[in-house]
Amino acid sequence: MKFSRKFISLQLLAAISLVTFQTGQAFSEDAKATQPQPKATAKTEAPAKTATTAKTTPTDPVAKVNGTVITRGELDRATKVMAGQSRMGQQPSPPTKEVEDAVLNQLISAELLYQAGAKLKVADLDKLVADKLAQGKTKFANDADYENALKSSDLTPKTLEELIRKDTVINNLIVKEIFPKVSVSDADAKKFYDDNKDKFKRGDQIRASHILCKVDPQATAEEKKKAREKAEGLLKQIKAGKDFAELARTNSDCPSKEQGGDLNFFGKGQMVPAFEAAAFALKPGEVSDVVETQFGYHIIKVTDKKGAGEAKFDEVKPRILDYLKNEKVQKAINDYITQLKGKAKIEKMAL
């Protein structure tokens, strides 16, 4: 059972989608791209009314929140991000008026949260923003890739900085004003576990570590050859008795190197096929030959195996507690926004 943390408003998705665009070097996260995408339905439906942007410019106001303008450009960017995330692998279509209305409501909520958060002190805000910008930029191979990602998200460096600043202020508000008021007990977690036993059934799982010699998708034949030679050299050192975890820490191109290459437990369907096939063919303690995937060349070591069964409560309790708290926090955020709206002056222009 997988849980996720989502407290960020749609206004900030453009920034987050850019900053995290290439954080997927963590192998288990990259593997999600191999999952089948939703198929288009054959059901015929009446076409939804599309939104119109005729005779508008990016600076035109679409709403005002306590006097602060939300522009057509901001709305278009947020709508584009949402459409991109909800239509993975499908052809984009013009946004409907209903979609734009929903996105605009999210932008208004985000602005209300930001205005409330701006009243609280954020220690070292400028440094936090600068650090997040720098961290995001390191996820790209070069400046050109970074600039292309900005362009594809309809962002400028200044706009990205502003969005990250808002993101930081809103998160500070949530941490200080909302998180402390939310609690979940072990009893709540146990009840959720008992009421949802079917969600905690699992197939065979293995725990593995790996060393990745990364290869860029646009790499030349010579670059691929060098990466493979590096992997083969590391494999020789492992066979000669060198410590796998230490070699991973000093040579792997995956963020898991910080844990000695450890990917923790995973089941079938969570990794790309070539990696999965090689890993599940190993016994605990065994090391694979060099395995090629779209990410480069891997050396895999299986460290443990679990048979199919039902996850024990103690194993999943931390995730259940996190999930339940996330749900309560989201509800608390929605309630908080409702209170802010009751005190705010909100104007919407015709879309």
KOLBA-683550 format. One record per residue (C-alpha): residue in one letter; x, y, z. Coordinates in steps of 0.25 Angstrom, whole numbers, padded with zeros to 4 digits, always signed. Each point is the difference from the previous one (the first is absolute). Layout:
aXYZ...
END
This chain:
m+0000+0000+0000k+0006+0013-0004f-0003+0014+0006s+0004+0013-0005r+0001+0014+0006k-0007+0011-0007f-0003+0014+0006i+0005+0009-0011s-0010+0009-0007l-0001+0000-0015q+0006+0013-0001l+0013-0006+0004l+0000-0012-0008a+0007+0007-0012a+0012+0002+0009i+0000-0013+0007s-0002-0008-0013l+0013+0008-0005v+0008-0002+0012t-0003-0015+0002f+0000-0002-0016q+0013-0008+0001t+0000-0005+0014g-0004-0013-0005q+0014-0005+0000a-0005-0008+0012f-0001-0013-0007s-0013-0005+0007e-0007+0013-0004d+0005+0000-0014a-0006-0014-0002k-0014+0006+0002a+0001+0004-0015t-0001-0014-0004q-0014-0002+0005p-0011+0000-0010q-0007+0013-0003p-0015+0002+0000k-0007-0004-0013a-0009+0009-0007t-0015-0004+0002a-0008-0003-0012k-0012+0006+0006t-0006+0011-0008e-0003+0013+0008a-0005+0013-0003p+0012+0010-0002a+0003+0008+0012k-0001+0015-0001t+0014+0005-0002a+0006+0012+0007t+0002+0012-0009t+0012+0009+0001a-0003+0009-0012k+0005+0015+0001t+0007-0003+0013t+0014+0002+0004p+0009-0007+0011t-0001+0013+0009d-0015+0001-0001p-0007-0003+0014v-0009-0012+0002a-0002+0002+0015k+0004+0009+0012v+0002-0005+0014n+0000+0011+0010g+0005+0009-0011t+0011-0009-0005v-0002-0003-0015i+0001-0014-0006t+0003+0001-0015r-0004-0008-0012g+0015-0004-0001e+0000-0006+0014l-0014-0008-0003d+0005-0005-0014r+0013-0005+0006a-0007-0007+0012t-0010-0006-0010k+0011-0005-0009v+0007-0007+0012m-0013-0006+0005a-0003-0005-0014g+0014-0006-0002q-0001-0008+0013s-0014-0005-0002r+0002-0004-0015m+0013-0008+0001g+0003-0006-0014q-0013+0006-0006q-0001+0011-0010p-0003+0013+0007s-0013+0007-0003p-0005+0014+0002p-0004+0002+0015t-0015+0001+0003k-0007+0012+0007e-0002-0010+0012v+0014-0003+0000e+0005+0014+0000d-0011+0004+0011a+0006-0012+0009v+0014+0005-0002l-0003+0014+0002n-0007-0004+0014q+0013-0007+0003l+0008+0013-0003i-0009+0008+0008s+0002-0010+0012a+0015+0000-0002e+0000+0016+0000l-0008+0000+0013l+0010-0010+0006y+0012+0008-0004q-0006+0013+0005a-0003-0006+0014g+0014-0007-0001a+0007+0014-0003k-0004+0005+0014l+0009-0011+0006k+0015+0001+0001v+0008-0010-0008a+0014-0001+0005d+0010+0002-0011l-0010+0001-0011d+0009+0005-0011k+0010-0011+0003l-0011-0011+0000v-0005+0005-0014a+0015+0001-0005d+0003-0014+0005k-0013-0006-0007l+0003+0007-0013a+0015-0005+0000q-0005-0014+0004g-0010+0000-0011k+0010+0004-0010t+0010-0011+0004k-0010-0010-0005f+0003+0004-0015a+0012-0004-0008n+0003+0014-0005d-0006+0014-0001a-0006-0003-0013d-0009-0011+0006y-0003+0009+0012e-0004+0011-0009n-0009-0009-0009a-0007-0005+0012l-0003+0014+0004k-0005+0003-0014s-0009-0012-0001s-0006+0004+0014d-0003+0014-0005l+0010+0005+0011t+0011+0011+0001p+0011-0001+0011k-0007+0011+0007t-0014-0006-0001l+0006-0014+0005e+0006+0008+0012e-0013+0006+0004l-0007-0013-0001i+0010-0007+0009r-0001+0012+0010k-0015-0002+0000d+0002-0015+0002t+0009+0002+0012v-0009+0011+0006i-0012-0009-0001n+0007-0013+0005n+0005+0009+0012l-0014+0003+0003i-0005-0014-0001v+0012-0005+0009k-0003+0011+0011e-0015+0002+0000i-0006-0013-0005f+0010-0012+0003p+0000+0002+0015k-0015-0001+0001v-0001-0013-0007s+0003-0013+0007v-0002-0015-0003s+0000-0011+0010d+0006-0014-0001a-0015-0005+0002d-0004+0008-0012a+0011-0007-0008k-0004-0014+0005k-0015+0003-0003f+0004+0004-0014y+0009-0012-0002d-0011-0010+0005d-0011+0007-0009n+0009-0001-0012k+0007-0013+0000d-0001-0002-0015k+0009+0012-0002f+0011-0006+0007k+0002-0013-0007r+0013-0001-0008g+0007-0010-0010d+0014-0004+0001q+0009+0011+0004i+0015+0001-0001r+0010+0010+0006a+0011+0004-0009s+0011+0010-0001h+0006+0005-0013i+0011+0008-0007l-0004+0008-0012c+0009+0005-0010k-0009+0010-0007v-0001+0002-0015d-0007+0012-0005p-0011-0003-0011q+0007+0008-0010a+0014-0006+0003t+0009-0004-0011a+0005-0014-0002e+0013+0004+0006e-0006+0005+0012k-0008-0012+0002k+0012-0009-0002k+0007+0008+0011a-0011-0002+0010r-0001-0015-0003e+0015-0001+0002k-0001+0007+0013a-0011-0009+0005e+0008-0012-0004g+0012+0005+0007l-0009+0002+0013l-0005-0014-0002k+0014-0006+0000q+0003+0007+0013i-0012-0005+0006k+0003-0014-0004a+0014+0002+0006g-0006+0003+0013k-0002+0015+0001d-0012+0005+0008f-0012+0002-0009a-0006+0011+0009e+0013+0008+0000l+0002-0001-0015a-0015+0005-0002r+0003+0012+0009t+0012+0004-0008n-0004-0004-0014s-0015-0001-0002d-0008+0011-0007c-0013-0003+0007p-0004+0008+0013s-0001-0014+0007k+0015+0001+0001e-0001+0007+0013q-0006-0013+0005g+0011-0008-0006g-0009-0003-0012d-0012-0006+0009l-0013+0001-0007n-0008-0007+0011f-0011-0010-0002f-0007+0000-0013g-0010-0009-0008k-0002-0004-0014g-0005+0012-0009q+0007+0010+0008m+0013+0000-0008v+0003+0001-0015p-0001-0014-0006a+0015-0003-0003f+0004+0004+0014e-0012-0008+0007a+0003-0012-0008a+0015+0000+0004a-0003+0003+0014f-0011-0011+0003a+0009-0010-0007l+0011+0002+0011k+0000-0007+0014p+0004+0009+0013g+0014+0003-0001e+0002-0002-0015v+0005+0011-0009s-0005+0001-0015d+0008+0002-0012v-0001+0014-0006v-0014+0003-0003e-0004+0010-0011t-0013+0009+0001q-0004+0013-0006f+0007+0007+0012g+0014-0006-0002y+0007-0012+0005h-0003-0007+0014i+0007-0010+0009i-0011-0006+0009k+0002-0007+0013v-0012-0006+0007t+0001+0001+0015d-0014-0006+0005k-0012-0007-0005k-0015+0000+0006g-0010-0010-0005a-0014+0004-0004g-0010+0003+0012e-0006+0011+0008a+0008+0011+0005k+0001+0001+0015f-0006+0012+0007d+0013+0004+0006e+0007+0000-0013v-0011+0009-0006k-0003+0008+0012p+0009+0012-0003r-0006+0002-0014i-0014-0002+0005l+0002+0011+0011d+0006+0009-0011y-0011-0002-0010l-0011+0002+0011k+0007+0013+0005n+0001+0005-0015e-0015-0002-0002k-0003+0007+0013v+0010+0011-0004q-0007+0002-0013k-0013+0001+0006a+0005+0010+0010i+0006+0008-0012n-0013+0000-0007d-0007+0005+0013y+0010+0011+0002i-0002+0004-0015t-0015+0001+0002q+0003+0009+0012l+0009+0009-0008k-0010+0001-0011g-0011+0004+0010k+0009+0013+0004a+0006+0003-0014k-0005+0008-0012i+0001-0008-0012e-0004+0004-0014k-0001-0009-0012m+0000+0005-0014a-0007-0007-0012l+0009-0010-0006
END
